Amino acid sequence: MTRYAGSALRRCSFDQYYRSGRWDYLDEDHSKEMVRVVEKYAKKGRILDMGCGTGILASMLNPDCFEHYLGVDASQEAIALAQKRKNVKVNFEVSDIQSYKCRGKFDLIMFEESLYYVPFFRRRLLMRFAQSLCPEGLFIVTVADPNRFRRMIRMIRKNFQVVEDRFTSPTGRRLILVFR
């Protein structure tokens, strides 16, 4: 349901995962390496986090590394939890990745463990979001199971200028791609 159903059914599935506590581990298991990567590339600019979940990343970032952070998630349940982290520099919205329309330009657009929930036309989606990047803006995509999503990773490597492409640790299974 979370990958191939329509947006309404996907949203219901995501809401159920958060409501049931199935995804509670995401807040505890959040990568400090991801925080370092975001802080490295944020350049005191505007960050768009597509698939932000409960917004834990926003609360882990040094507030001096960004001007504004906008977290977007399809789950109303996740965004209700994220709203507790809202402040003058951090906001959250409910929207599906595929239908989201960017307002303004961003220095960093992230898909942390979320791009693979877009079942088809990922390249087209990234190209659409690229129009909302500032001139030196970057994407960050993380993939927890690179073997499972080899085609998506190849598509990124082939169609975009990759700046960083590595695993989070020598034994890590999580791949981080930074590209424009």
MOTA-V224168 format. One line per field, one symbol per residue. psi: psi as a letter, one per 20 degrees, with the letter a starting at -180 (. if undefined). Layout:
psi=???
//
This chain:
psi=hihirrhghgggggghgggijhjhhhhhjpphhggggghgihkkbpppoolicjjhghihqpiiiqgqpoppqhohgghghhhhjqahiprqqpqqghipoqoaqqhppqmokhhiiohrlhggghhghhijqrhjqqqppqohmhhhkggggggghhiqophpnrqhrhjqipppppr.
//
